[in-house]
Amino acid sequence: MALIVGLWGTPYGPAEADFLNRLSPPSAAHWFGTDHLGRDIGTRLLYGTFWSLGLSFLVSLAGLIIGTVIGLVAGAAGRLLDLILMRITDSFFAFPELIAAVTFAGLFGPSTLNLVIALSLVSWMKFTRLSRSLAQTIAEQDFVTQARLNGLPRRLILLRHILPNVIPSLLVLWTSSWSRTILAVSGLSFLGFGVQPPAAEWGAMLLDGKAYMQTAPHLMIFPGLAVLISVLAINLAGDRLRDLLTQTK
């Protein structure tokens, strides 16, 4: 809500240049200063929320869904399919996540869509392992055995009995994945593989401000703080969610 109010109230556009006020420090007219093109940094930070938080949310959600589906199938399927799926998962785990994302982004080319695809391809494995482990544990519980003896199909057992008991732990993992994905989105954009100019993404803003780090440090300070505060807030929310789930148990 605060973001919407901020976007509504700002008198500047995210790509609105003012060459007479280039590299202006924070002031009453521009609370966070202006960049090398005279664009208002505060406005660009607000619009960058949609890119940095929005894209990372979509990527982490895609990883959650893909990984959960694969993990549940592996946990409930026969030994052969489980072996195949987990060997595929392990092969993706062999490469560091960010390095693999940079490799994919480099192969696909720099663009926002390719950024989402690259990060989605390397964000699902941890959800697969957790959901598989939990599914195998829950499948041995008495209520699942009773449902199986009553003739309930395997698909319905997964949806009605196993998935609801897996979701809380997956949500805790998802919050930490979301915060790491914010760093990945900003990092890839800073390297030039992600969101392209003139889009106001926090990592891209850091890239724009790198050349002026000595003369106008506010160009990098405020986008960096935006990334730091967002990651910290999401991690704290995840810790709180974990504590609440632990108390309910």
C-alpha positions in Angstrom: 0.0 0.0 0.0 2.8 2.4 0.9 4.4 1.6 -2.5 1.3 2.5 -4.4 0.9 5.7 -2.4 4.5 6.6 -3.1 4.1 5.9 -6.9 1.0 8.0 -7.0 2.5 10.9 -5.1 5.9 11.2 -6.8 5.9 14.1 -9.3 8.6 12.4 -11.4 8.6 9.6 -13.9 11.2 6.7 -13.7 12.7 7.6 -17.1 12.2 11.4 -16.9 15.6 13.0 -17.5 16.6 16.5 -16.3 20.1 17.2 -17.6 20.3 20.4 -15.7 20.2 18.5 -12.4 22.5 15.6 -13.2 24.2 13.9 -10.2 22.4 16.2 -7.7 22.8 15.1 -4.1 19.8 14.5 -1.9 17.7 17.6 -1.5 14.2 18.8 -0.8 13.3 18.5 -4.5 14.9 15.1 -4.9 15.1 13.3 -1.5 17.5 10.6 -2.8 19.2 12.8 -5.4 19.4 12.3 -9.1 21.5 10.0 -11.4 23.7 10.8 -14.3 20.7 11.6 -16.5 19.0 13.7 -13.9 16.4 11.1 -13.2 14.9 11.0 -9.6 16.5 8.2 -7.7 13.6 7.9 -5.2 11.1 7.4 -8.0 13.3 4.8 -9.7 13.7 3.0 -6.4 9.9 2.8 -6.1 9.5 1.5 -9.6 12.4 -0.8 -9.1 10.4 -2.6 -6.4 8.3 -4.1 -9.1 11.3 -5.4 -11.0 13.5 -6.6 -8.1 10.9 -7.9 -5.7 8.4 -8.8 -8.4 10.7 -10.8 -10.6 12.3 -12.5 -7.6 8.9 -13.4 -6.3 7.9 -15.0 -9.6 11.2 -16.9 -9.9 11.1 -18.2 -6.3 7.4 -19.1 -6.7 8.2 -21.0 -10.0 11.0 -22.9 -8.2 8.6 -23.7 -5.3 5.9 -25.1 -7.7 8.3 -27.0 -10.0 10.4 -28.4 -7.1 7.3 -29.5 -5.1 5.7 -31.3 -8.0 8.9 -33.2 -8.8 9.6 -34.0 -5.2 6.1 -35.3 -4.5 6.2 -37.4 -7.6 9.6 -38.8 -6.6 8.5 -39.4 -3.1 5.3 -41.3 -4.0 6.5 -43.0 -7.2 8.4 -46.3 -7.5 12.0 -46.7 -6.8 13.1 -46.4 -10.5 11.4 -43.1 -11.2 12.5 -41.8 -7.8 16.1 -42.7 -8.7 15.9 -41.0 -12.1 14.4 -37.8 -10.8 16.8 -37.5 -7.9 19.8 -38.1 -10.1 18.6 -35.2 -12.4 18.2 -33.1 -9.3 21.7 -34.0 -8.1 23.2 -33.1 -11.5 21.7 -29.6 -11.2 23.1 -29.3 -7.6 26.6 -30.0 -8.9 26.9 -26.4 -10.1 26.7 -23.3 -7.8 23.3 -21.7 -8.3 24.5 -18.2 -9.3 27.2 -19.5 -11.6 24.7 -21.7 -13.3 22.3 -18.8 -13.7 25.0 -16.6 -15.2 25.9 -19.4 -17.6 22.3 -19.9 -18.7 21.7 -16.1 -19.0 24.9 -15.8 -21.1 23.7 -18.5 -23.4 20.2 -17.1 -23.8 21.3 -13.5 -24.0 20.6 -10.5 -21.8 16.9 -9.8 -21.3 14.3 -9.8 -18.5 12.6 -13.0 -19.8 15.9 -14.8 -20.1 16.8 -13.7 -16.6 13.5 -15.3 -15.3 14.1 -18.5 -17.3 17.8 -18.8 -16.1 17.0 -18.3 -12.4 13.9 -20.6 -12.6 16.1 -23.4 -14.0 18.4 -23.3 -11.0 15.9 -22.5 -8.2 13.8 -25.7 -7.8 16.2 -28.4 -6.6 16.1 -27.5 -2.9 12.3 -27.7 -2.9 12.5 -31.1 -4.6 14.7 -32.6 -2.0 12.7 -31.2 0.9 9.3 -32.2 -0.5 10.5 -35.7 -1.4 11.9 -36.2 2.1 8.8 -35.0 3.8 6.5 -36.9 1.4 8.3 -40.2 2.1 8.0 -39.5 5.9 4.3 -38.6 5.8 3.5 -41.6 3.5 4.4 -43.9 6.4 2.0 -42.3 8.8 -1.1 -44.2 9.9 -3.7 -41.8 8.3 -2.0 -42.2 4.9 -1.9 -46.0 5.3 -5.6 -45.9 6.2 -6.4 -43.8 3.1 -4.5 -46.2 0.9 -6.4 -49.2 2.4 -9.7 -47.5 1.7 -8.8 -47.5 -2.0 -8.1 -43.7 -2.3 -6.1 -43.1 -5.5 -2.5 -42.1 -5.2 -3.2 -38.8 -6.8 -5.8 -37.9 -4.2 -3.6 -39.1 -1.4 -0.9 -36.7 -2.6 -3.3 -33.8 -2.8 -5.4 -34.4 0.3 -3.0 -35.9 2.8 0.6 -35.3 1.9 0.7 -31.9 0.2 -1.1 -30.0 3.1 1.4 -31.4 5.5 4.4 -30.5 3.3 3.4 -26.9 2.5 4.3 -25.3 5.9 7.9 -26.4 5.7 8.1 -25.5 2.1 6.8 -21.9 2.8 9.6 -21.4 5.3 12.2 -22.5 2.7 10.5 -20.3 0.1 11.0 -17.2 2.1 14.8 -17.8 2.3 14.7 -18.6 -1.4 12.9 -15.4 -2.2 15.5 -13.3 -0.4 18.4 -15.1 -2.2 16.6 -14.6 -5.5 16.5 -10.9 -4.9 20.3 -10.9 -4.6 20.5 -13.1 -7.8 18.2 -10.8 -9.8 20.1 -7.7 -8.7 23.5 -9.4 -9.2 22.7 -10.6 -12.8 21.3 -7.1 -13.7 24.5 -5.6 -12.2 26.5 -7.9 -14.5 24.4 -6.9 -17.5 22.6 -10.2 -17.9 19.3 -9.2 -16.4 16.8 -6.3 -16.6 18.0 -3.9 -19.3 18.1 -0.1 -19.3 16.1 2.2 -19.0 14.1 -0.1 -16.6 14.5 1.0 -13.0 15.8 -2.3 -11.4 18.0 -2.0 -8.3 20.9 -4.0 -9.7 20.8 -2.1 -13.0 20.8 1.1 -10.9 23.9 -0.1 -9.2 25.5 -0.7 -12.5 24.6 2.8 -13.7 26.1 4.3 -10.6 29.4 2.3 -10.6 31.1 4.9 -12.8 30.2 7.7 -10.4 31.0 5.9 -7.1 33.6 8.5 -6.1 31.8 11.7 -7.2 28.2 10.7 -6.5 28.1 7.8 -4.1 24.4 8.2 -3.5 23.8 6.5 -6.9 24.9 3.2 -5.3 24.1 3.7 -1.7 20.4 3.9 -2.0 19.8 1.0 -4.4 22.2 -1.1 -2.2 20.2 -0.2 0.9 17.0 -1.2 -0.9 18.4 -4.6 -1.6 19.8 -5.0 1.9 16.5 -3.9 3.7 14.4 -6.1 1.4 16.5 -9.2 2.0 16.7 -8.6 5.7 12.9 -8.0 6.0 12.0 -11.2 4.1 14.5 -13.3 6.2 13.1 -11.9 9.4 9.6 -12.7 8.2 10.7 -16.3 7.4 12.3 -16.7 10.8 9.0 -15.5 12.4 7.0 -17.9 10.2 9.3 -20.8 11.3 8.8 -19.9 15.0 5.1 -19.8 14.6 5.0 -23.2 12.9 7.2 -24.6 15.5 4.9 -23.3 18.3 1.8 -24.8 16.6 3.5 -28.2 16.5 
